[in-house]
Structure formats: C-alpha cells, structure tokens
Amino acid sequence: MQGQPEQVDVAVLGAGIVGVSAAFAARQRGFSTVLIDRRELGSETSYGNAGVLSSGSILPLNKPSLWRALPGYLGNTSAALRFNPSWVIRNADWVARFLANAAPSKVQPRAKALHGLIGASLKLHREWIVKADAGTRIRETGWLKVWRSEAVETARQEQAFLASFGIRSDLLDRQAISALEPNIVPVYKTGLLHTQTASVDSPGAVVKAYARMFAESGGEVRRSEISAIEPLADGWRIVLGDGAISARHVVVALGPWSADLLRPLGYRTPLAFERGYHQEFAPNPARALQRPIHDAEGGFLMTPMENGIRVTSGVELTDRDAPSSFAQLDMVVPMARGVVEFGAPVGEPWRGARPTLPDSLPMIGPAPRHAGLWLAFGNQHIGFTTGPATGEAIAAMIKGEKPSFEVSAFAPERYI
Ligand SMILES: Cc1cc2nc3c(=O)[nH]c(=O)nc-3n(C[C@H](O)[C@H](O)[C@H](O)COP(=O)(O)OP(=O)(O)OC[C@H]3O[C@@H](n4cnc5c(N)ncnc54)[C@H](O)[C@@H]3O)c2cc1C
C-alpha cells in the first residue's frame, strides 16, 4: 500500500451482529467508521443461530440447575451438552470458574445485568429492523419452551422467576399447546410461552440489513483478514491482509475469535466455545410452525426460517476449530421429525461457536490497559438478541455518553 494508511475515528473489527451494531451506532454519533471482516457480513455465528430475540434468557447455562443436571452429562451422551474430555482437562480452570458461577448466590446479579442488556437490545432490534426495511422478518409470536414430562412445577418456578423481573409468560397444558401450534404432534405435556420474545426468519439477512443501514449512513465496509492491532501514540494501527488502517478507537467484536488478536497485547481472555450445529429442512407448508419451539428435555430448538425448518442442537464444549461431530444433531433430528413433519435437508449442516466467558456475561467496555481499545464480545447463547445494545453501549462510551443500561457487570477488567 502506498503512502499513509487510511485514518478513521472508529474501526470495528468483526461484522457479526455485535460489530455491525457497534458500527451503525458509531455512525449515528457522527464518527467516521470502518467495519472490517474477512468474510461476507453476518455469515458466521450471527448467521447460523436460532433467530430467537429472547426476552427471558436472563439465566445462562451455568445456573443452579446445572449442578443437578451434571451427573446426566458425565456419560457424554446427552443431546443438550457434550464435551471433549481432553478440552476439559486443558481448560480445567475455565470449567471450574464456569461451574462456580452456577452457585445460587450468583443468580440475581447476573440475571439483573442480563435483563438490562436484553431489554435495551430488544428495543433497538424492534426499532432498527423497521428502519432497515426488514420489518417483515420479525415475528412477534413469542417463544415456546416445552416439556415431554409432567413438568408443571419446573415451568411454574421458571414463570415466577421471570415474573420477578417483569417478564411475562403463559403456562400451557397439552391442549393449550395444540391450540397455539396445531401442526405439531401432541407429545408435550407442559409448555411456557415467553410472550415478549420475538424471532426472525433469517438472522443472517437481518445482520446484512443492519449493515446496509450502516453503509447508507456513510459507513465504510472493508473485506479483509485482520492480522494484528498495534497501539500508536494517539490511536491504533490495524494490520490487514491488504494494507493497514489507523483509527483513534478500535472495537474488538470478533465473536469467538476475539481473544486471538488481544493476546499479543498482553490480554489473556478466558473465552471458551459452546459450539452448536444446525440443519435446515424443507418445510411442509401444511404443517407450518408459528414460532421457535424449544424442546427442553430433548435439548434442541426448531425455528421456522425463510428456507425451511432450522433444527439447532445443544452445546458441545471443545476447541473452537476442532473437527465437527454431528452426534448431537443426529440424535435430535429424529426427535424433531417426531414432532413436526418436514422434508429433506436443505443445504449442509452448519457449525458455530457461542463465545462464552466463565460468568456467561459479555465483555462490554474499555480494555483496562490501552486507551481507545474497546471490547464487545462473549455474548454466549444470546448474542443475536443482545448484539444491538452491546454495540450501542460501546459507541455511547466512545462518545462519552452514559449507555442506556447498567454496564458495570460487563466490565472487561473482571477478567483481564
Ligand atoms: C447453534 C446456535 C444457536 C444460537 N441461537 C441463538 C438465538 O436463538 N438467539 C440469540 O440471541 N443468540 C443465539 N446464538 C448465539 C449468537 O449466535 C452469538 O452469540 C452471536 O451471533 C455472536 O455474534 P458476534 O457478532 O459476537 O460474532 P460473529 O457473528 O461470529 O461475528 C464475528 C465476526 O468476526 C469475523 N472475524 C473473526 N476473526 C477475524 C479476522 N482475524 N479478520 C477478519 N474478520 C474476522 C468473522 O468472520 C465474523 O463475521 C446461537 C448460537 C449458536 C451457535
């Protein structure tokens, strides 16, 4: 590259839902902004998720019931959670910290923090999706969690917990489930409809629509590998596969890849990967689903998407780039077929990695030892939901504004 590198106010690294949101929010505040990704926008984790915009996911996987469920996971045959024993041994410290966060005393503070983040984010999603001309992609039909067993007490407890945060849900019996979803086989005895939850029919398309909005507002999109970020006297140099950019502020929104570029700067981020899979199937129009359905005991989700019914699997704890293992997907697809009629697979099975820190809260804020370096990652199972507010909070902080929700629980210095 000839001459001086391009110079901007804000460089956002990673164009998943978090990065696109941060970039758009930065442009809205008048910053010259470049959004950089090596791949097509929104084509990694933010593409393959279940598309649930979840109002009620305020209790992460590491909650007190994880301890009770643990013996059932140890045989490594569950559809909901599997692990690579060698990964667990090598990451014993992360596992211990993750499990310690499942203690009852850790429930309220984390739920409160996530509730604030989720509330702010759902508000933005509902506003942005219309603004981005993608309003037809959002469904306000809720999210249905269902149990095959008589689990009324479990559902009631969950309902009461959500209600203590003002989150509404309806408790359903078999008949009420059939009334809501007439096209599923009545295998579920109990259901909880999260009425304030929405969903989209193509998460990847929604990210692209937000990115279009960013570009139309004067933002620049650059497709390139990012190989390093280097501090300068008054900002940052971002080393790209095809040149370099200098920026006063740099936002790391690289999802499951976020720790990689931070390591050379001395930050050892305890980011792990809750991998998950999906397979889409041709829908039978006469057997349509109205909303995402979460089979709690089966350990899978079925979401009606633009291209068919997307069946998503549970959690696989292993190295981010380890070869795929389709065992969980193979286990749940026949179960899903037993619930709703669908046709042949559409496309190949997809694999992604939910980026997760030991307390299951994302990092949202400034890096502790470098001015102008902002961290926005670790959004675990709810990153598609929480991306907009994560990005917006970062842009607000760069501008010196107070974010619209309480961010102290997400401060990066709790780990680095
Ligand atoms: C099976 C599954 C189901 C899920 N279901 C839901 C759901 O229903 N609802 C919900 O809210 N969340 C869900 N999630 C979680 C959600 O998908 C993630 O939390 C979220 O997408 C993370 O977004 P992100 O922007 O942080 O990361 P990503 O979308 O992965 O974006 C990171 C970007 O960084 C880029 N990148 C990385 N390294 C480099 C580099 N060196 N140079 C250039 N570019 C780079 C990548 O190409 C990528 O585009 C699910 C996840 C999985 C796996």
The ligand as a Tripos MOL2 file, in Angstrom:
@<TRIPOS>MOLECULE
LIG
   53    58     1     0     0
SMALL
NO_CHARGES

@<TRIPOS>ATOM
      1 C1        -26.4950  -23.1600   17.4560 C.3       1 LIG1
      2 C2        -26.5990  -21.7420   17.9530 C.ar      1 LIG1
      3 C3        -27.8490  -21.1900   18.2030 C.ar      1 LIG1
      4 C4        -27.9680  -19.8830   18.6880 C.ar      1 LIG1
      5 N1        -29.2210  -19.3370   18.8530 N.ar      1 LIG1
      6 C5        -29.3440  -18.0460   19.2700 C.ar      1 LIG1
      7 C6        -30.6260  -17.4350   19.3650 C.ar      1 LIG1
      8 O1        -31.6410  -18.0380   19.0340 O.2       1 LIG1
      9 N2        -30.7090  -16.1680   19.8360 N.ar      1 LIG1
     10 C7        -29.6110  -15.4490   20.1940 C.ar      1 LIG1
     11 O2        -29.7440  -14.3170   20.6410 O.2       1 LIG1
     12 N3        -28.3550  -15.9840   20.0420 N.ar      1 LIG1
     13 C8        -28.2030  -17.2550   19.5920 C.ar      1 LIG1
     14 N4        -26.9570  -17.8170   19.4560 N.ar      1 LIG1
     15 C9        -25.7670  -17.0180   19.8450 C.3       1 LIG1
     16 C10       -25.4060  -15.9850   18.8000 C.3       1 LIG1
     17 O3        -25.4590  -16.5390   17.5100 O.3       1 LIG1
     18 C11       -23.9850  -15.4350   19.0650 C.3       1 LIG1
     19 O4        -23.8330  -15.0710   20.4170 O.3       1 LIG1
     20 C12       -23.7350  -14.1930   18.2140 C.3       1 LIG1
     21 O5        -24.0240  -14.4580   16.8630 O.3       1 LIG1
     22 C13       -22.3010  -13.7090   18.3420 C.3       1 LIG1
     23 O6        -22.1780  -12.6060   17.4780 O.3       1 LIG1
     24 P1        -20.7940  -11.8870   17.2680 P.3       1 LIG1
     25 O7        -21.0360  -10.6830   16.4290 O.co2     1 LIG1
     26 O8        -20.1270  -11.7020   18.5930 O.co2     1 LIG1
     27 O9        -19.8810  -12.9740   16.4970 O.3       1 LIG1
     28 P2        -19.8790  -13.4530   14.9610 P.3       1 LIG1
     29 O10       -21.2200  -13.4030   14.3760 O.co2     1 LIG1
     30 O11       -19.1470  -14.7460   14.9130 O.co2     1 LIG1
     31 O12       -19.0200  -12.3430   14.2480 O.3       1 LIG1
     32 C14       -17.6000  -12.2770   14.3760 C.3       1 LIG1
     33 C15       -17.0240  -11.8940   13.0190 C.3       1 LIG1
     34 O13       -15.6220  -11.6980   13.1370 O.3       1 LIG1
     35 C16       -15.0240  -12.0880   11.9110 C.3       1 LIG1
     36 N5        -13.5970  -12.3580   12.1440 N.ar      1 LIG1
     37 C17       -13.0640  -13.1570   13.1040 C.ar      1 LIG1
     38 N6        -11.7230  -13.1350   13.0470 N.ar      1 LIG1
     39 C18       -11.3940  -12.2880   12.0320 C.ar      1 LIG1
     40 C19       -10.1430  -11.8280   11.4940 C.ar      1 LIG1
     41 N7         -8.9570  -12.2080   12.0090 N.pl3     1 LIG1
     42 N8        -10.1870  -10.9820   10.4420 N.ar      1 LIG1
     43 C20       -11.3640  -10.5590    9.9280 C.ar      1 LIG1
     44 N9        -12.5700  -10.9510   10.3970 N.ar      1 LIG1
     45 C21       -12.5730  -11.7910   11.4550 C.ar      1 LIG1
     46 C22       -15.8110  -13.3120   11.4950 C.3       1 LIG1
     47 O14       -15.6890  -13.5340   10.1000 O.3       1 LIG1
     48 C23       -17.2280  -12.9560   11.9390 C.3       1 LIG1
     49 O15       -18.0110  -12.4170   10.8850 O.3       1 LIG1
     50 C24       -26.8030  -19.1210   18.9500 C.ar      1 LIG1
     51 C25       -25.5500  -19.6600   18.6740 C.ar      1 LIG1
     52 C26       -25.4420  -20.9600   18.1760 C.ar      1 LIG1
     53 C27       -24.0790  -21.4930   17.8590 C.3       1 LIG1
@<TRIPOS>BOND
     1     1     2 1
     2     2     3 ar
     3     2    52 ar
     4     3     4 ar
     5     4     5 ar
     6     4    50 ar
     7     5     6 ar
     8     6     7 ar
     9     6    13 1
    10     7     8 2
    11     7     9 ar
    12     9    10 ar
    13    10    11 2
    14    10    12 ar
    15    12    13 ar
    16    13    14 ar
    17    14    15 1
    18    14    50 ar
    19    15    16 1
    20    16    17 1
    21    16    18 1
    22    18    19 1
    23    18    20 1
    24    20    21 1
    25    20    22 1
    26    22    23 1
    27    23    24 1
    28    24    25 2
    29    24    26 1
    30    24    27 1
    31    27    28 1
    32    28    29 2
    33    28    30 1
    34    28    31 1
    35    31    32 1
    36    32    33 1
    37    33    34 1
    38    33    48 1
    39    34    35 1
    40    35    36 1
    41    35    46 1
    42    36    37 ar
    43    36    45 ar
    44    37    38 ar
    45    38    39 ar
    46    39    40 ar
    47    39    45 ar
    48    40    41 1
    49    40    42 ar
    50    42    43 ar
    51    43    44 ar
    52    44    45 ar
    53    46    47 1
    54    46    48 1
    55    48    49 1
    56    50    51 ar
    57    51    52 ar
    58    52    53 1
@<TRIPOS>SUBSTRUCTURE
     1 LIG1         1 GROUP 0 **** ****
